[in-house]
Amino acid sequence: MPTYVYETLPVDGATPPRRFELFQKMSEPPLEVDPETGFPVKRVISGGLGLKFKGLRRTTQVNKSSPAATACGCSSGCGHRH
């Protein structure tokens, strides 16, 4: 079950928003109200977990003499762009 992050939407300017996590099935509808405060909530998009699949790789070729090839200071021409 994934963990979702929610943030309260306080109705007055004096109350700061509260963030909390909730385990939910993907098939469940998003939460609409914070069970602790009763304020409406919105689901917050977070970074999540990246997955790597064995056998898949990036196939972009980099021209080692281009400025982008050495932009990260890498001498191997990795192609990072910073």
Secondary structure, 3 states (H helix, E strand, C coil): CCEEEEEECCCCCCCCCCEEEEECCCCCCCCCECCCCCCEEEEECCCCCCCCCCCCCCCCCCCCCCHHHHCCCCCCCCCCCC
